[in-house]
């Protein structure tokens, strides 16, 4: 995982690779699930980087499928 975790920093967004590791799902399956709406959406973080809200990933793991809605 990211070295920021080791310093006690918890980012708002994590990358697909990290999210797939946390969820125990391959990157390919995770990306396909995002496209079909099974997993939380990706956000544009920069021109080439995409991330998923960390809160949405852990909410999904807890069984909540209403990510991004408050």
N, CA, C and O atoms as a DFTB+ gen file, in Angstrom:
280 C
 N C O
     1  1       0.835      -1.186       0.000
     2  2       0.000       0.000       0.000
     3  2       0.875       1.242       0.000
     4  3       2.103       1.164       0.035
     5  1       0.225       2.359      -0.039
     6  2       0.880       3.651      -0.116
     7  2       1.642       3.949       1.171
     8  3       1.188       3.603       2.262
     9  1       2.801       4.592       1.040
    10  2       3.602       4.925       2.219
    11  2       2.896       5.935       3.112
    12  3       3.248       6.067       4.284
    13  1       1.904       6.653       2.582
    14  2       1.155       7.596       3.399
    15  2       0.427       6.892       4.542
    16  3       0.233       7.484       5.603
    17  1       0.026       5.644       4.341
    18  2      -0.634       4.886       5.403
    19  2       0.315       4.660       6.564
    20  3      -0.090       4.705       7.725
    21  1       1.580       4.416       6.245
    22  2       2.572       4.152       7.282
    23  2       2.812       5.375       8.151
    24  3       3.192       5.240       9.314
    25  1       2.595       6.574       7.604
    26  2       2.792       7.804       8.357
    27  2       1.527       8.220       9.094
    28  3       1.497       9.287       9.706
    29  1       0.479       7.395       9.046
    30  2      -0.761       7.701       9.730
    31  2      -1.704       8.578       8.925
    32  3      -2.730       9.021       9.442
    33  1      -1.373       8.833       7.678
    34  2      -2.210       9.665       6.808
    35  2      -3.194       8.782       6.074
    36  3      -2.800       7.790       5.460
    37  1      -4.456       9.123       6.126
    38  2      -5.492       8.366       5.450
    39  2      -6.066       9.219       4.330
    40  3      -6.821      10.154       4.599
    41  1      -5.727       8.920       3.077
    42  2      -6.176       9.762       1.962
    43  2      -7.683       9.675       1.727
    44  3      -8.327       8.698       2.110
    45  1      -8.233      10.706       1.094
    46  2      -9.653      10.703       0.749
    47  2      -9.942       9.757      -0.402
    48  3     -11.027       9.180      -0.481
    49  1      -8.970       9.596      -1.296
    50  2      -9.121       8.735      -2.466
    51  2      -8.023       7.690      -2.483
    52  3      -6.891       7.957      -2.078
    53  1      -8.363       6.495      -2.954
    54  2      -7.362       5.462      -3.166
    55  2      -7.459       5.014      -4.621
    56  3      -8.499       5.165      -5.262
    57  1      -6.384       4.473      -5.121
    58  2      -6.342       4.050      -6.515
    59  2      -6.935       2.657      -6.655
    60  3      -7.049       1.926      -5.671
    61  1      -7.308       2.291      -7.861
    62  2      -7.973       1.014      -8.108
    63  2      -7.135      -0.150      -7.591
    64  3      -7.681      -1.092      -7.018
    65  1      -5.832      -0.101      -7.782
    66  2      -4.971      -1.185      -7.309
    67  2      -5.130      -1.375      -5.803
    68  3      -5.277      -2.501      -5.329
    69  1      -5.101      -0.273      -5.051
    70  2      -5.260      -0.355      -3.598
    71  2      -6.659      -0.832      -3.216
    72  3      -6.815      -1.650      -2.310
    73  1      -7.665      -0.323      -3.903
    74  2      -9.050      -0.722      -3.611
    75  2      -9.256      -2.206      -3.884
    76  3      -9.937      -2.893      -3.123
    77  1      -8.668      -2.699      -4.969
    78  2      -8.826      -4.119      -5.289
    79  2      -8.132      -4.991      -4.251
    80  3      -8.625      -6.069      -3.917
    81  1      -6.986      -4.529      -3.735
    82  2      -6.291      -5.279      -2.677
    83  2      -7.121      -5.314      -1.400
    84  3      -7.235      -6.360      -0.761
    85  1      -7.699      -4.181      -1.026
    86  2      -8.517      -4.093       0.177
    87  2      -9.739      -5.005       0.072
    88  3     -10.114      -5.664       1.041
    89  1     -10.354      -5.037      -1.108
    90  2     -11.583      -5.812      -1.319
    91  2     -11.310      -7.272      -1.670
    92  3     -12.226      -8.094      -1.636
    93  1     -10.061      -7.606      -2.008
    94  2      -9.742      -8.981      -2.385
    95  2     -10.273      -9.348      -3.757
    96  3     -10.639     -10.499      -3.995
    97  1     -10.319      -8.383      -4.660
    98  2     -10.837      -8.575      -6.014
    99  2      -9.732      -8.175      -6.987
   100  3      -8.990      -7.230      -6.721
   101  1      -9.615      -8.880      -8.105
   102  2      -8.595      -8.519      -9.079
   103  2      -8.874      -7.128      -9.651
   104  3     -10.016      -6.668      -9.668
   105  1      -7.821      -6.474     -10.115
   106  2      -7.968      -5.140     -10.699
   107  2      -8.919      -5.177     -11.888
   108  3      -9.758      -4.289     -12.040
   109  1      -8.795      -6.193     -12.727
   110  2      -9.661      -6.325     -13.906
   111  2     -11.119      -6.446     -13.502
   112  3     -11.972      -5.755     -14.059
   113  1     -11.419      -7.315     -12.539
   114  2     -12.808      -7.483     -12.086
   115  2     -13.324      -6.227     -11.396
   116  3     -14.489      -5.859     -11.548
   117  1     -12.451      -5.574     -10.639
   118  2     -12.859      -4.356      -9.946
   119  2     -13.202      -3.271     -10.961
   120  3     -14.222      -2.595     -10.832
   121  1     -12.351      -3.106     -11.970
   122  2     -12.595      -2.095     -13.001
   123  2     -13.879      -2.410     -13.782
   124  3     -14.652      -1.504     -14.094
   125  1     -14.104      -3.683     -14.094
   126  2     -15.341      -4.075     -14.787
   127  2     -16.559      -3.792     -13.914
   128  3     -17.591      -3.340     -14.410
   129  1     -16.436      -4.059     -12.614
   130  2     -17.529      -3.803     -11.683
   131  2     -17.855      -2.327     -11.557
   132  3     -19.014      -1.958     -11.368
   133  1     -16.835      -1.478     -11.662
   134  2     -17.064      -0.034     -11.632
   135  2     -17.884       0.373     -12.845
   136  3     -18.842       1.138     -12.735
   137  1     -17.495      -0.150     -14.009
   138  2     -18.197       0.196     -15.256
   139  2     -19.641      -0.274     -15.242
   140  3     -20.508       0.381     -15.823
   141  1     -19.917      -1.400     -14.588
   142  2     -21.284      -1.915     -14.555
   143  2     -22.088      -1.407     -13.349
   144  3     -23.269      -1.725     -13.214
   145  1     -21.447      -0.616     -12.470
   146  2     -22.162      -0.029     -11.340
   147  2     -22.195      -0.890     -10.092
   148  3     -22.881      -0.547      -9.129
   149  1     -21.466      -2.007     -10.086
   150  2     -21.437      -2.883      -8.913
   151  2     -20.587      -2.282      -7.803
   152  3     -20.911      -2.420      -6.623
   153  1     -19.500      -1.616      -8.181
   154  2     -18.567      -1.013      -7.228
   155  2     -18.615       0.503      -7.341
   156  3     -19.091       1.029      -8.347
   157  1     -18.131       1.215      -6.326
   158  2     -18.155       2.684      -6.347
   159  2     -17.441       3.274      -7.569
   160  3     -16.545       2.654      -8.142
   161  1     -17.850       4.458      -7.944
   162  2     -17.331       5.149      -9.126
   163  2     -15.916       5.669      -8.946
   164  3     -15.454       5.914      -7.832
   165  1     -15.233       5.831     -10.096
   166  2     -13.912       6.454     -10.129
   167  2     -14.096       7.960     -10.288
   168  3     -15.077       8.425     -10.870
   169  1     -13.131       8.712      -9.758
   170  2     -13.096      10.156      -9.899
   171  2     -11.785      10.556     -10.562
   172  3     -10.751       9.923     -10.347
   173  1     -11.837      11.609     -11.368
   174  2     -10.626      12.133     -12.001
   175  2      -9.847      12.932     -10.962
   176  3     -10.338      13.942     -10.458
   177  1      -8.640      12.484     -10.642
   178  2      -7.799      13.183      -9.670
   179  2      -6.785      14.081     -10.366
   180  3      -6.368      15.102      -9.820
   181  1      -6.400      13.698     -11.553
   182  2      -5.519      14.495     -12.403
   183  2      -5.779      14.060     -13.840
   184  3      -6.713      13.300     -14.100
   185  1      -4.970      14.530     -14.760
   186  2      -5.198      14.208     -16.166
   187  2      -5.182      12.703     -16.420
   188  3      -5.970      12.205     -17.225
   189  1      -4.290      11.968     -15.739
   190  2      -4.160      10.534     -15.989
   191  2      -4.499       9.645     -14.799
   192  3      -4.573       8.426     -14.951
   193  1      -4.703      10.215     -13.633
   194  2      -4.964       9.402     -12.438
   195  2      -6.438       9.413     -12.089
   196  3      -7.105      10.446     -12.153
   197  1      -6.931       8.248     -11.721
   198  2      -8.305       8.091     -11.272
   199  2      -8.273       7.440      -9.895
   200  3      -7.406       6.613      -9.613
   201  1      -9.205       7.811      -9.052
   202  2      -9.265       7.232      -7.728
   203  2     -10.703       6.997      -7.303
   204  3     -11.648       7.486      -7.922
   205  1     -10.837       6.248      -6.248
   206  2     -12.140       5.927      -5.678
   207  2     -12.159       6.490      -4.266
   208  3     -11.173       6.392      -3.536
   209  1     -13.287       7.079      -3.886
   210  2     -13.359       7.611      -2.521
   211  2     -13.152       6.481      -1.527
   212  3     -13.839       5.461      -1.575
   213  1     -12.210       6.671      -0.636
   214  2     -11.870       5.667       0.378
   215  2     -13.104       5.295       1.196
   216  3     -13.339       4.121       1.480
   217  1     -13.879       6.292       1.566
   218  2     -15.095       6.078       2.347
   219  2     -16.072       5.157       1.610
   220  3     -16.711       4.304       2.227
   221  1     -16.186       5.333       0.284
   222  2     -17.089       4.498      -0.512
   223  2     -16.639       3.046      -0.546
   224  3     -17.471       2.140      -0.498
   225  1     -15.325       2.813      -0.629
   226  2     -14.797       1.440      -0.658
   227  2     -15.125       0.736       0.651
   228  3     -15.618      -0.392       0.639
   229  1     -14.858       1.388       1.782
   230  2     -15.117       0.742       3.066
   231  2     -16.614       0.627       3.346
   232  3     -17.051      -0.312       4.011
   233  1     -17.388       1.565       2.850
   234  2     -18.847       1.471       2.967
   235  2     -19.344       0.261       2.182
   236  3     -20.209      -0.479       2.650
   237  1     -18.786       0.063       0.968
   238  2     -19.154      -1.094       0.148
   239  2     -18.810      -2.391       0.873
   240  3     -19.599      -3.336       0.858
   241  1     -17.644      -2.444       1.504
   242  2     -17.235      -3.648       2.236
   243  2     -18.185      -3.958       3.390
   244  3     -18.368      -5.122       3.747
   245  1     -18.789      -2.927       3.973
   246  2     -19.731      -3.118       5.075
   247  2     -21.131      -3.483       4.596
   248  3     -22.029      -3.714       5.406
   249  1     -21.319      -3.536       3.259
   250  2     -22.610      -3.940       2.715
   251  2     -23.475      -2.805       2.217
   252  3     -24.547      -3.045       1.662
   253  1     -23.031      -1.572       2.403
   254  2     -23.794      -0.423       1.940
   255  2     -23.548      -0.229       0.445
   256  3     -22.400      -0.084       0.025
   257  1     -24.582      -0.225      -0.344
   258  2     -24.444      -0.038      -1.787
   259  2     -24.951       1.325      -2.223
   260  3     -25.199       1.542      -3.409
   261  1     -25.109       2.248      -1.280
   262  2     -25.583       3.602      -1.559
   263  2     -24.418       4.586      -1.513
   264  3     -24.552       5.671      -0.946
   265  1     -23.255       4.220      -2.111
   266  2     -22.076       5.086      -2.044
   267  2     -22.323       6.420      -2.707
   268  3     -23.069       6.532      -3.680
   269  1     -21.668       7.440      -2.148
   270  2     -21.767       8.778      -2.695
   271  2     -23.048       9.501      -2.335
   272  3     -23.239      10.649      -2.736
   273  1     -23.923       8.864      -1.594
   274  2     -25.191       9.480      -1.211
   275  2     -25.201       9.695       0.292
   276  3     -24.902       8.783       1.063
   277  1     -25.538      10.874       0.689
   278  2     -25.590      11.190       2.131
   279  2     -27.019      11.436       2.555
   280  3     -27.275      11.715       3.727
